[in-house]
Amino acid sequence: MKGSGELLYDKVKEACKTKGISVSALERELGLGNGTITKWNKVAPNVYNLKKIADFFGKPIEYFLE
């Protein structure tokens, strides 16, 4: 069973794939550090960074936390 961080990362990765952008390109686009999103497998994200992701994809934050 996956941990909550892995599920969050998978949701972001899936949203990136749907939009045709890589996770690293998304990080650059939003001004996040290289590897920030990948680290969410082990560390909870900063709420402001998660909000940036949600806004970029036009989804509520809860979508990524389900």
MARDREN-123426 format. One record per residue: x, y, z of N, C-alpha, C in turn; residue in three letters; residue number from 0. Coordinates in nm, 2 decimals. Atoms other than C-alpha are relative to their C-alpha. Example, Ala and Ser with C-alpha at 12.3 -4.5 7.8 and 13.67 -1.06 7.14 Angstrom:
! MARDREN-123426
+--------+--------+--------+--------+--------+--------+--------+--------+--------+------+-----+
:    n.u :    n.v :    n.w :   ca.u :   ca.v :   ca.w :    c.u :    c.v :    c.w : code : pos :
+--------+--------+--------+--------+--------+--------+--------+--------+--------+------+-----+
:   0.09 :  -0.12 :   0.00 :   1.23 :  -0.45 :   0.78 :   0.09 :   0.12 :   0.00 :  ALA :   0 :
:  -0.09 :  -0.11 :   0.00 :   1.37 :  -0.11 :   0.71 :  -0.08 :   0.11 :   0.08 :  SER :   1 :
+--------+--------+--------+--------+--------+--------+--------+--------+--------+------+-----+
This chain:
! MARDREN-123426
+--------+--------+--------+--------+--------+--------+--------+--------+--------+------+-----+
:    n.u :    n.v :    n.w :   ca.u :   ca.v :   ca.w :    c.u :    c.v :    c.w : code : pos :
+--------+--------+--------+--------+--------+--------+--------+--------+--------+------+-----+
:   0.08 :  -0.12 :   0.00 :   0.00 :   0.00 :   0.00 :   0.09 :   0.12 :   0.00 :  MET :   0 :
:  -0.08 :  -0.13 :   0.01 :   0.13 :   0.35 :  -0.09 :  -0.03 :   0.09 :   0.12 :  LYS :   1 :
:   0.02 :  -0.10 :  -0.10 :   0.18 :   0.62 :   0.17 :  -0.07 :   0.12 :  -0.06 :  GLY :   2 :
:   0.07 :  -0.12 :   0.05 :  -0.01 :   0.95 :   0.14 :   0.09 :   0.09 :  -0.09 :  SER :   3 :
:  -0.09 :  -0.08 :   0.08 :   0.30 :   1.13 :   0.00 :   0.01 :  -0.06 :  -0.14 :  GLY :   4 :
:  -0.01 :   0.06 :   0.13 :   0.33 :   0.88 :  -0.28 :  -0.13 :   0.02 :  -0.08 :  GLU :   5 :
:   0.13 :  -0.02 :   0.07 :  -0.04 :   0.91 :  -0.36 :  -0.01 :   0.15 :  -0.05 :  LEU :   6 :
:   0.00 :  -0.14 :   0.04 :   0.00 :   1.29 :  -0.37 :   0.09 :   0.02 :  -0.12 :  LEU :   7 :
:  -0.09 :  -0.01 :   0.11 :   0.30 :   1.27 :  -0.60 :  -0.06 :  -0.07 :  -0.13 :  TYR :   8 :
:   0.06 :   0.07 :   0.12 :   0.11 :   1.02 :  -0.83 :  -0.11 :   0.09 :  -0.06 :  ASP :   9 :
:   0.11 :  -0.08 :   0.05 :  -0.18 :   1.26 :  -0.85 :   0.06 :   0.12 :  -0.08 :  LYS :  10 :
:  -0.07 :  -0.11 :   0.07 :   0.05 :   1.55 :  -0.95 :   0.06 :  -0.05 :  -0.13 :  VAL :  11 :
:  -0.06 :   0.05 :   0.12 :   0.23 :   1.33 :  -1.20 :  -0.11 :  -0.03 :  -0.10 :  LYS :  12 :
:   0.11 :   0.03 :   0.09 :  -0.10 :   1.21 :  -1.35 :  -0.05 :   0.13 :  -0.06 :  GLU :  13 :
:   0.05 :  -0.12 :   0.05 :  -0.22 :   1.57 :  -1.38 :   0.10 :   0.06 :  -0.11 :  ALA :  14 :
:  -0.10 :  -0.04 :   0.09 :   0.11 :   1.66 :  -1.55 :  -0.01 :  -0.07 :  -0.14 :  CYS :  15 :
:   0.01 :   0.08 :   0.12 :   0.07 :   1.38 :  -1.80 :  -0.12 :   0.04 :  -0.08 :  LYS :  16 :
:   0.12 :  -0.04 :   0.07 :  -0.28 :   1.48 :  -1.88 :   0.02 :   0.14 :  -0.07 :  THR :  17 :
:  -0.02 :  -0.13 :   0.06 :  -0.16 :   1.84 :  -1.95 :   0.12 :   0.00 :  -0.09 :  LYS :  18 :
:  -0.11 :   0.01 :   0.09 :   0.15 :   1.72 :  -2.14 :   0.12 :   0.08 :   0.05 :  GLY :  19 :
:  -0.12 :  -0.07 :  -0.06 :   0.41 :   1.87 :  -1.90 :   0.06 :  -0.10 :   0.09 :  ILE :  20 :
:  -0.08 :   0.09 :  -0.09 :   0.68 :   1.69 :  -1.71 :  -0.01 :   0.07 :   0.14 :  SER :  21 :
:   0.00 :  -0.05 :  -0.14 :   0.70 :   1.72 :  -1.33 :   0.11 :   0.11 :   0.02 :  VAL :  22 :
:  -0.11 :  -0.10 :  -0.01 :   1.04 :   1.90 :  -1.36 :  -0.04 :   0.13 :  -0.07 :  SER :  23 :
:   0.04 :  -0.12 :   0.06 :   0.89 :   2.15 :  -1.61 :  -0.10 :   0.07 :   0.08 :  ALA :  24 :
:   0.10 :  -0.06 :  -0.08 :   0.60 :   2.21 :  -1.38 :   0.07 :   0.08 :   0.12 :  LEU :  25 :
:  -0.08 :  -0.07 :  -0.10 :   0.85 :   2.29 :  -1.10 :   0.06 :   0.13 :  -0.04 :  GLU :  26 :
:  -0.06 :  -0.13 :   0.06 :   1.03 :   2.54 :  -1.32 :  -0.10 :   0.10 :  -0.02 :  ARG :  27 :
:   0.11 :  -0.09 :   0.04 :   0.70 :   2.69 :  -1.44 :  -0.05 :   0.08 :   0.13 :  GLU :  28 :
:   0.06 :  -0.06 :  -0.12 :   0.59 :   2.75 :  -1.08 :   0.11 :   0.06 :   0.10 :  LEU :  29 :
:  -0.11 :  -0.06 :  -0.08 :   0.93 :   2.86 :  -0.94 :   0.03 :  -0.09 :   0.12 :  GLY :  30 :
:  -0.03 :   0.09 :  -0.11 :   0.97 :   2.55 :  -0.72 :   0.14 :  -0.05 :  -0.03 :  LEU :  31 :
:  -0.13 :   0.06 :   0.01 :   1.31 :   2.40 :  -0.65 :   0.00 :  -0.13 :  -0.07 :  GLY :  32 :
:  -0.01 :   0.12 :   0.07 :   1.43 :   2.11 :  -0.86 :  -0.02 :  -0.12 :   0.10 :  ASN :  33 :
:   0.03 :   0.12 :  -0.08 :   1.29 :   1.78 :  -0.71 :  -0.09 :   0.03 :   0.12 :  GLY :  34 :
:   0.09 :  -0.03 :  -0.11 :   1.05 :   1.96 :  -0.47 :  -0.12 :  -0.10 :   0.00 :  THR :  35 :
:   0.12 :   0.08 :   0.00 :   0.75 :   1.76 :  -0.59 :   0.03 :  -0.15 :   0.02 :  ILE :  36 :
:  -0.04 :   0.14 :  -0.02 :   0.93 :   1.43 :  -0.60 :   0.02 :  -0.03 :   0.15 :  THR :  37 :
:  -0.03 :   0.01 :  -0.14 :   1.03 :   1.49 :  -0.23 :  -0.14 :  -0.02 :   0.08 :  LYS :  38 :
:   0.13 :   0.01 :  -0.07 :   0.65 :   1.49 :  -0.15 :  -0.03 :  -0.15 :   0.03 :  TRP :  39 :
:   0.02 :   0.14 :  -0.03 :   0.68 :   1.11 :  -0.15 :   0.04 :  -0.03 :   0.15 :  ASN :  40 :
:  -0.05 :   0.02 :  -0.14 :   0.85 :   1.14 :   0.19 :  -0.03 :   0.11 :   0.10 :  LYS :  41 :
:   0.02 :  -0.12 :  -0.08 :   0.78 :   1.49 :   0.32 :  -0.13 :   0.07 :  -0.04 :  VAL :  42 :
:   0.12 :  -0.08 :   0.03 :   0.45 :   1.68 :   0.34 :   0.03 :   0.13 :  -0.07 :  ALA :  43 :
:  -0.03 :  -0.13 :   0.08 :   0.43 :   1.97 :   0.09 :  -0.04 :   0.12 :   0.08 :  PRO :  44 :
:   0.04 :  -0.13 :  -0.05 :   0.42 :   2.33 :   0.19 :  -0.14 :   0.03 :  -0.06 :  ASN :  45 :
:   0.14 :  -0.03 :   0.05 :   0.05 :   2.44 :   0.16 :   0.00 :   0.10 :  -0.11 :  VAL :  46 :
:   0.00 :  -0.11 :   0.11 :   0.15 :   2.74 :  -0.06 :   0.05 :  -0.07 :  -0.13 :  TYR :  47 :
:  -0.04 :   0.07 :   0.13 :   0.33 :   2.51 :  -0.31 :  -0.11 :  -0.09 :  -0.05 :  ASN :  48 :
:   0.11 :   0.09 :   0.05 :   0.04 :   2.27 :  -0.32 :  -0.11 :   0.09 :  -0.06 :  LEU :  49 :
:   0.10 :  -0.09 :   0.06 :  -0.19 :   2.57 :  -0.38 :   0.04 :   0.04 :  -0.14 :  LYS :  50 :
:  -0.05 :  -0.03 :   0.13 :   0.03 :   2.67 :  -0.67 :  -0.03 :  -0.11 :  -0.10 :  LYS :  51 :
:   0.03 :   0.12 :   0.09 :  -0.01 :   2.32 :  -0.82 :  -0.15 :   0.00 :  -0.03 :  ILE :  52 :
:   0.14 :   0.01 :   0.02 :  -0.38 :   2.32 :  -0.77 :  -0.05 :   0.11 :  -0.09 :  ALA :  53 :
:   0.04 :  -0.11 :   0.09 :  -0.43 :   2.66 :  -0.93 :   0.05 :  -0.02 :  -0.14 :  ASP :  54 :
:  -0.05 :   0.03 :   0.13 :  -0.21 :   2.56 :  -1.22 :  -0.09 :  -0.09 :  -0.08 :  PHE :  55 :
:   0.08 :   0.09 :   0.07 :  -0.43 :   2.27 :  -1.30 :  -0.15 :   0.03 :   0.01 :  PHE :  56 :
:   0.14 :  -0.04 :  -0.01 :  -0.75 :   2.45 :  -1.21 :  -0.09 :  -0.10 :   0.09 :  GLY :  57 :
:   0.07 :   0.10 :  -0.08 :  -0.84 :   2.19 :  -0.94 :   0.01 :   0.05 :   0.15 :  LYS :  58 :
:  -0.01 :  -0.04 :  -0.14 :  -0.91 :   2.23 :  -0.57 :   0.11 :  -0.08 :   0.07 :  PRO :  59 :
:  -0.11 :   0.07 :  -0.07 :  -0.63 :   2.13 :  -0.33 :  -0.05 :  -0.14 :   0.04 :  ILE :  60 :
:   0.05 :   0.13 :  -0.04 :  -0.85 :   1.84 :  -0.21 :   0.02 :  -0.10 :  -0.10 :  GLU :  61 :
:  -0.02 :   0.09 :   0.11 :  -0.82 :   1.68 :  -0.55 :   0.13 :  -0.08 :   0.02 :  TYR :  62 :
:  -0.13 :   0.06 :  -0.01 :  -0.45 :   1.61 :  -0.48 :   0.01 :  -0.07 :   0.13 :  PHE :  63 :
:  -0.01 :   0.06 :  -0.13 :  -0.51 :   1.50 :  -0.12 :  -0.09 :  -0.12 :   0.02 :  LEU :  64 :
:   0.09 :   0.11 :  -0.01 :  -0.78 :   1.24 :  -0.19 :   0.07 :  -0.13 :  -0.01 :  GLU :  65 :
+--------+--------+--------+--------+--------+--------+--------+--------+--------+------+-----+
